[in-house]
Amino acid sequence: MSALEIRPALADDLPRLVELERSGFEAAWAATALGEALAAEHALALVAAPGAGDVIGFALFLRLSLIHI
């Protein structure tokens, strides 16, 4: 088994991320929403891939602001 590589997600990964999202969630994010999140400066997206193989998972972190009134 090859080592698992964790790296930042790239725009080229988007089709695979959409595929994974749809296979894992009934109410999956739309491709446009995932693409916008990948491009956002307040987001961090990481993917997991065995060596040079296909992406097998991903994590998306969004920094949100909270305002208390």
FENSULUR-V375309 format. One record per helix or strand of 2 or more residues. SS is the DSSP state (H for helix, E for strand). FROM is the first residue (numbers start at 1). TO is the last residue. Records with the same first field share a line. If there is no record, write none. Layout:
SS->FROM-TO + FROM-TO
This chain:
E->4-8 + 43-50 + 55-62
H->11-24 + 31-39
